[in-house]
Every structure is written in structure tokens, then in C-alpha cells.
Amino acid sequence: MPSKLDHLRDMTVVVADTGDLDAVRRLKPQDCTTNPTLLLKAVENPAAAPIVDEALRWGRTQTGPSERVVDAICDRLAVAFGAELAAIVPGRVSTEVDADLSFDTEATLAKARAIIRAYQERGIGRDRILIKIAATWEGIRAAKVLQEESIDCNLTLLFCQAQAQACAEAGVFLISPFVGRILDWHVKAGGGPYTGETDPGVVSVRKIYKAYKAQGVKTVVMGASFRNIGEIEALAGCDRLTISPALLDELAAAEGPLPRMLSPHAGPAGDAVLPLDEKAFRFALNEDAMASEKLSEGIRAFVKDLRSLRALVAKRLADAA
């Protein structure tokens, strides 16, 4: 009997949210996404030692301030893991721009272009890569420029309609609206209990998806950050869903039907949507306590893990000196 994962693959592009190469080989997703947290876990995995050792050997040949060398090694690690993932999956690999650049458009552009060059040096074209950027105003402005340069982007840490609208107006290739972190916020605020249908993260993604389809927006909607398979089932039919290996395994073990919950055949577009300038975007985000808090919290968490990765690389460099 087909599993729920089999049924999901029939209507949604399944993406693995991991840097675990063995898990990706086993689960055979179409695409892969990573972030600083997942990269840190991957680097700490003994199975990744050859990749890490190569980056450290390369780093020892570099000159300049130690902080710059460490940053360069971290960039090399991100691309090295991405290249390994690209050799396994048939589709795209998302590689994230440093989270501490989330409010710097020009630095984000420079880092994104460097990532693409690094992949090209490994024989991997830009059509296989998504540059992952936090959905701040500055990040969305950078994505608009990158899209005009035919560098496709994945805007992450997306929690509200204002972020989704700004991404659509910027011509972003793909957005990653979060589900579980929205649920976390509402539960902490005393809400619930929730079902798959009433889960506020599910409701948010459905709203964004339906608005995009009704308005003819081409930006891909990829639900992310899941806490349980009920959330995934409630978004069956979404363009893409990026899912952890643990939840993919749970879906693979579950039998029974999986009805389509989202369809690209939307209803009328409704009232015209006014374009968002910077002031309107920032005000709308500020008015949404959940979105503004979770965006800031997410950036802080990714920066923390990025700093941990840099510290780990610096220690290994020092130990080998």
C-alpha cells in the first residue's frame, strides 16, 4: 500500500531539510535546503570529516587576517556540502547567505555572487542553486537584484503576508513560509490546543498560497519548519514542502489516503493589492508581533550557530598549527 509520503510526492515537490548526506541518499528528495544550524550539525558529524579536512587544508594556504580566513573556510564548507547534496538530488540546493548580513543589501549581494562563483568553480551551474536569504527588507531588495541577474533566491524566515507580498513584487523565485515557529509563538502566548486545520502556521501558509495563486504570482511557495506530520498533511498540494528526515520517515511509515488540501486553481483575485514601499513594509511587519518577533529570533539563532561554526573552524585551525 502506498505511504502518505508516496501520496504527497504525487502532488507536492518534496524537499529534504537537512545537511545529512546519508539521509538524503536514503530519502531521495527532489531538492535540499540547509541553514547555519543544519550546517553546524553536518560539520560535527564524523562522517563529514573528509569534507571538513579538505576545507581546513585549503584554509591553511590562505593569507590575511585570521577572522577572514575562518569566514572563507566556512563559506567553502557550505558550498562543499551543497555540492555533495547537488550530486545526490536531481533538483535544487539552497545555500544560505550569512545571517549576520540580513540587514546589509550590498554585503548580501557580494556574498551571494561569491557563492554562485564557488559553485561554478565546482562545475555546478546557477540553475541548480537557490541563494537563501532572510526575508528582511534589505534581504528582499538584494533578492530583487539577484533575480535580475538570473540568480534564483529562496527567501526564508517568512512569517507574514507583508513579507510574502514584498517577495512577490521583487520577483523572488521561491519563499519559505514557516509553520512550526508560528505555532510555537501562539502556543507560548497561551493559544490552542490546535488541530492541523486550525494550526496558525498552516493557516498562514494557506493564506499566502491562495493569495499568490489568485493574483497569478509565479513565486514558488515552499512550506517549512514543521513540528508534526499533521501540519504537512494539512498543506498537501502546496508547491513544495521542505521536511526534516525524521518527519519524512514518519510519513513513509504512515499508510492511508492523503487528500489534496491546496490547489493552484484559485478563485477570483479579489481587491487589488497596493504595492509595498519600505515604510509600508516595515509598519506592517511591526504591527504583526508574531512575525516581527520570530523574524528577529530566527536571525539571532542562525547568527549564534554561524558563530559556533566559526569558533569550531578557528579551534581546528589552531589545533593543527
Secondary structure by P-SEA (a helix, b strand, c coil): cccaaaaaaaccccccccccaaaaaaaccccccccaaaaaaaaacccaaaaaaaaaaaaaaccccaaaaaaaaaaaaaaaaaaaaaacccbbbbbbccccccccaaaaaaaaaaaaaaaaaaccccccccccccccaaaaaaaaaaaaacccccccccccaaaaaaaaaacccbbbbbcaaaaaaaaaaccccccccccaaaaaaaaaaaaaaaacccbbbbbcccccaaaaaaaccccbbbbcaaaaaaaaaccccccccccccccccccccccccaaaaaaaaaacaaaaaaaaaaaaaaaaaaaaaaaaaaaaaaaac
